Amino acid sequence: MSVWYATREDVKNALDSKATARNDAQIDRALAAATDSINGLCHRVFYPQHASRSWDWPTAVGGRAWRLWLDDNELISLTSLTSGGRTIDMADVLLEPNAGGPPYTRLELNLSSSAFLGGGPTRQRDITAVGLYGYRDDTTTVGTHTGINGNATTLVVDAATSAAVGVGSLLRLDDERIIVSGRSMHDTGQTLTGAVDQQVKSLGIPVADGTLFAETETVLVDTERMRIDEIAGNLLIVRRAWDGSANAPHEAGAHVYAPRALRVTRAAVGTTAAAHSAGPVLRWDPPALVRQLAIAEAASGQAFEASGGARTLRSGEGSSERTRDSGALQALRDATYTAHGRKARSRAV
C-alpha cells in the first residue's frame, strides 16, 4: 500500500458516507488518484522516504566540484555522502537553503575544507547520498501502542491513536514507518456499568473508566456503533446508531469494542521491520493545504466514479440534475500550488 495525503475516514466524513466495502474501495481508489494528482501538480513528493540515491558527476552540463543540485530528489536530512569511492565527512557538507529548508534542494561542500566531488573512474553514479528524502517530516505524537513483533501485521493502539489515525495514515514506531491499511474492532476491556435503552434521546453510555476513551472515537456495543462526542467523567456522550447501524437496547455488562486493531503495512518508505516494545505512536502530517486538497480531490473522484463518469450528479430519484461545481476545487488546487509547488530546476516527479 502506498502513502496517501488524507485518510479514508477523512473522505468518508466529508461525504457523510457509511462504512461499506463498495464505498471503501471507491474512496481508496480516489485517494490514490488524488495523491498522484497532487504530486504531479506540485512537482514533488511530500512524504518522507529513506533511500540511497546516486548522481553522475560531472553532470552533462558541467557543474562546480563543491555543489550538487538535487532537483526532484529533495532532502529532509542526510545520513552519508560518498563521491569517487570516498566517504565525505558530514562536517564538510552543507544542506541548502539553510534558512528555508527542509526541503533542501542542493548539497554544498564547505569551501574551507579539502572535500571535493568527483574523481571516480567514470562519471556514472559517482555521487551517492543516503538520507531521508521528501518535503518535510512533520510528525505528531498521537498516542501509544501495546507492542508488535517483527513479522506481525496488526498493531493494537490506545483510544487517542484510534481517534487520530485512519486508513492511509503513515505512522512511525521508533525507526520503522508503517502504513495503516485497515482496522478492526478490539475489546477495550470496558463494559457498560448500566443498561442503555434503544431510545435515540438516550445519549449517555456509562462505563467504568471514561479516561480509556477519546472524543470522536467510534465504539461498538452489541451490534450498534456509536461516535463519542464528549466524555463526562465515566459517561460517554455519544451519537447513537452511527455509521448506518441501528439503535438497540444494551444490558449492563455488555462489552465495549473500538477500532483499535490496525492492520498495517510494515517497513514502509524504505525502513526496516523490527520488533517494538509498547511505546508512542507518531503520525506523519502532510501540509494542511495538501491534506485539504487530497480530501476534496478524493471526494470529487469518488462522486465522479459513483455517477458513472457523468458531469452532473443526481441528488435523488425524480429530482433534477445538478452540475458539479469545479470552481472551488480549482481555487484550492491553485492555492496549494502557490504555497507548495516546486517552480524551479527540473520538475519531474
C-alpha positions in Angstrom: 0.0 0.0 0.0 1.3 3.5 -0.8 1.1 6.7 1.3 -1.9 8.9 0.9 -2.2 12.6 1.8 -5.5 12.0 3.6 -7.3 9.0 5.2 -10.3 7.0 4.2 -12.0 8.3 7.3 -11.3 12.0 6.3 -13.1 11.5 3.0 -16.0 9.5 4.5 -16.6 12.2 7.0 -16.6 14.8 4.2 -19.1 12.8 2.2 -21.1 11.6 5.2 -20.6 8.1 3.8 -21.5 4.9 5.6 -19.0 2.1 6.0 -19.5 -0.4 3.2 -17.0 -2.4 1.2 -18.1 -0.8 -2.0 -17.7 2.8 -0.7 -14.4 2.0 0.9 -12.9 0.6 -2.3 -14.1 3.6 -4.3 -12.7 6.0 -1.7 -9.4 4.2 -1.6 -9.1 4.4 -5.4 -10.0 8.1 -5.3 -7.4 8.8 -2.6 -4.6 7.0 -4.5 -5.5 9.1 -7.6 -5.7 12.3 -5.6 -2.3 11.7 -4.1 -0.8 11.1 -7.6 -2.6 14.2 -8.9 -1.1 16.4 -6.1 2.4 15.0 -6.7 2.1 16.0 -10.4 0.5 19.4 -9.7 3.3 20.4 -7.2 6.2 18.5 -8.9 7.3 17.0 -5.7 6.6 14.1 -3.3 5.6 15.3 0.2 6.0 12.2 2.3 9.4 11.1 3.7 11.3 8.2 2.1 14.5 6.6 3.4 16.7 5.9 0.4 20.1 5.8 -1.2 20.3 7.8 -4.5 23.1 8.4 -7.0 24.1 11.1 -9.5 26.6 11.3 -12.4 29.5 13.6 -11.8 30.3 15.8 -13.6 26.9 16.2 -15.0 26.2 16.6 -18.7 26.0 20.3 -18.3 29.0 20.5 -16.0 29.0 21.9 -12.5 31.1 23.1 -9.7 33.1 20.5 -7.8 31.6 21.6 -4.5 27.9 21.8 -5.4 25.2 19.2 -6.3 21.7 20.2 -7.3 19.2 17.6 -6.1 16.4 18.6 -8.5 13.4 16.3 -7.7 15.4 14.4 -5.0 14.7 16.9 -2.3 16.3 16.1 1.1 14.9 16.3 4.6 18.1 15.0 6.2 21.4 13.5 5.1 23.0 10.4 6.7 26.1 9.8 4.4 27.7 11.1 1.2 30.2 9.4 -1.0 31.9 10.6 -4.2 34.6 8.9 -6.3 34.6 6.0 -3.9 35.5 8.3 -1.0 33.3 8.9 2.1 32.9 12.7 2.6 33.0 13.9 6.2 29.5 15.0 7.1 31.0 18.0 8.9 32.1 19.2 5.5 28.6 19.0 3.9 26.2 21.9 3.9 22.5 21.5 3.2 21.0 24.4 1.4 19.0 26.6 1.6 19.9 26.5 5.3 17.4 29.3 6.2 14.4 27.8 4.4 14.9 24.0 4.4 13.8 21.4 4.6 13.3 20.6 1.9 16.9 21.0 0.9 17.4 21.5 -2.8 21.2 21.2 -3.1 24.3 20.0 -1.3 27.4 22.1 -1.0 30.9 21.3 0.4 32.4 23.7 2.9 34.9 25.7 0.8 37.2 25.9 3.8 37.7 22.1 3.7 39.6 19.9 1.3 36.5 17.9 0.3 35.5 17.8 -3.4 33.1 15.9 -5.7 34.2 13.6 -8.5 37.4 11.7 -9.0 35.9 8.3 -9.7 36.9 6.0 -12.6 33.9 7.1 -14.6 31.3 9.9 -14.3 28.4 7.4 -13.9 26.8 7.4 -10.5 29.9 9.0 -9.0 27.9 10.5 -6.1 25.7 8.6 -3.6 23.7 10.2 -0.9 21.9 8.2 1.8 19.2 10.1 3.7 15.6 11.0 4.2 14.1 12.4 1.0 10.8 14.3 0.7 9.3 17.6 1.6 9.2 17.7 5.4 9.0 15.2 8.3 6.3 16.8 10.4 5.1 14.4 13.0 2.6 14.4 15.9 2.6 12.0 18.8 -1.0 10.8 18.8 -0.9 8.1 21.4 0.6 4.7 22.3 0.7 1.1 21.1 0.9 -2.2 23.0 3.9 -3.6 21.1 4.5 -5.6 18.0 7.0 -8.2 16.8 8.9 -8.0 13.5 6.5 -10.1 11.5 3.1 -9.1 12.8 0.7 -7.1 10.7 -1.7 -6.0 13.4 -0.9 -3.1 15.8 -3.2 -2.6 18.8 -3.3 1.1 19.9 -5.0 3.2 22.5 -8.1 5.4 22.3 -6.2 8.6 21.4 -4.4 6.9 18.5 -7.6 5.2 17.3 -9.4 8.6 17.1 -6.4 10.4 15.4 -5.5 8.0 12.6 -7.2 6.2 9.7 -6.7 4.0 6.7 -3.8 5.7 4.8 -2.0 7.2 7.8 1.8 7.0 7.8 3.0 6.2 11.3 6.4 5.8 12.9 7.3 3.4 15.7 10.9 4.0 16.7 12.8 4.0 13.4 10.2 2.0 11.4 7.5 3.6 9.4 4.2 1.7 8.8 1.0 2.5 6.8 -2.4 1.8 8.2 -4.2 -0.4 5.5 -7.2 -1.4 7.6 -8.7 -1.5 11.0 -11.0 -3.8 13.0 -12.8 -3.8 16.4 -10.8 -4.7 19.5 -12.2 -5.3 23.0 -11.4 -2.2 25.1 -11.7 -4.2 28.3 -14.6 -1.9 29.4 -18.2 -2.9 29.9 -21.4 -0.9 30.4 -22.0 -0.2 34.1 -25.7 0.3 33.5 -28.3 -0.7 31.0 -29.0 1.6 28.0 -32.4 1.6 26.2 -32.8 2.0 22.5 -34.3 5.5 22.6 -32.5 7.9 20.2 -32.6 10.5 23.1 -30.5 8.2 25.3 -27.1 9.5 24.7 -25.2 8.7 27.9 -23.3 5.4 27.9 -21.9 4.5 31.4 -18.5 2.8 31.6 -16.2 2.0 34.4 -13.3 4.3 33.2 -14.0 7.2 30.8 -10.3 8.0 30.6 -9.8 5.0 28.4 -11.8 6.5 25.6 -11.3 9.5 23.3 -13.7 12.0 21.7 -14.5 11.3 18.1 -13.7 7.6 18.6 -16.2 5.1 17.3 -17.3 2.3 19.7 -19.3 -0.8 19.2 -21.8 -2.3 21.7 -23.5 -5.4 20.6 -24.4 -4.5 17.0 -24.7 -0.8 17.4 -21.9 1.6 16.5 -21.8 5.0 18.3 -19.5 8.0 18.0 -18.2 9.6 21.1 -18.9 13.4 21.0 -18.0 14.2 24.6 -16.7 12.5 27.8 -18.1 13.5 31.2 -16.3 11.5 33.8 -17.3 7.9 33.2 -20.2 8.8 31.0 -19.7 8.7 27.2 -21.9 11.2 25.4 -22.4 9.6 22.0 -24.2 9.9 18.7 -26.4 6.7 18.5 -26.9 4.5 15.5 -23.7 5.7 13.9 -22.4 4.7 10.5 -25.6 3.0 9.3 -26.1 0.8 12.4 -29.5 0.6 14.2 -30.5 1.7 17.7 -30.7 -1.2 20.1 -31.0 -1.8 23.9 -27.9 -2.8 25.7 -27.7 -4.6 29.1 -25.3 -3.8 31.9 -22.1 -5.8 31.4 -22.1 -5.6 27.6 -18.6 -5.4 26.2 -17.5 -2.1 24.5 -15.3 -2.5 21.4 -13.4 0.1 19.4 -11.5 0.0 16.1 -8.1 -0.1 17.8 -6.6 -3.1 15.9 -4.9 -1.6 13.0 -3.9 -3.7 10.0 -0.5 -2.3 8.9 1.9 -2.5 6.0 5.3 -2.9 7.6 8.7 -1.5 6.6 7.2 1.4 4.6 9.0 4.1 2.7 12.4 2.5 2.9 12.5 1.5 6.5 13.1 -2.0 8.0 10.7 -4.1 10.0 11.7 -4.6 13.7 10.2 -5.6 17.0 8.9 -2.7 19.1 8.0 -2.7 22.8 5.0 -0.7 23.9 5.6 2.9 23.2 4.5 6.1 21.4 2.9 6.3 18.0 4.0 9.2 15.8 1.8 10.2 12.8 3.3 11.9 9.8 1.3 15.0 8.8 1.2 16.5 5.3 0.9 20.3 4.9 -2.6 21.4 5.7 -3.4 22.6 2.2 -2.2 19.3 0.7 -4.4 17.3 3.1 -7.4 19.5 2.3 -6.9 19.2 -1.4 -6.5 15.4 -1.1 -9.8 15.2 0.7 -11.5 17.4 -1.9 -10.0 15.6 -4.9 -10.9 12.2 -3.4 -14.4 13.3 -2.6 -14.9 14.6 -6.2 -13.3 11.5 -7.6 -15.5 9.1 -5.6 -18.6 11.1 -6.7 -17.4 11.1 -10.3 -17.0 7.3 -10.2 -20.3 6.7 -8.4 -22.1 8.7 -11.2 -20.5 6.6 -13.9 -18.2 9.5 -15.0 -21.1 11.9 -15.6 -20.5 15.6 -15.4 -23.7 16.0 -13.4 -24.9 14.4 -10.2 -28.4 13.3 -9.2 -29.5 14.3 -5.7 -32.3 11.8 -5.6 -34.9 9.8 -7.5 -37.0 12.1 -9.6 -35.0 15.2 -8.8 -33.4 17.5 -11.3 -29.7 17.1 -12.1 -27.2 19.5 -10.7 -23.9 20.4 -12.3 -20.7 19.7 -10.3 -19.1 22.9 -9.2 -15.4 22.7 -10.1 -14.5 26.3 -9.4 -13.9 25.9 -5.7 -11.8 22.8 -6.3 -9.7 24.6 -8.9 -9.1 27.5 -6.5 -7.9 25.0 -3.9 -5.5 23.5 -6.4 -4.2 26.9 -7.3 -3.7 27.8 -3.6 -1.9 24.5 -3.0 0.4 25.0 -5.9 1.2 28.6 -4.9 2.1 27.5 -1.4 3.9 24.2 -2.1 4.5 23.8 -5.8 8.1 23.4 -6.9 8.7 26.0 -9.6 12.4 25.9 -10.3 15.1 23.4 -11.6 13.9 20.1 -13.1 10.3 19.5 -12.0 9.7 15.8 -13.0 8.4 13.7 -10.2 
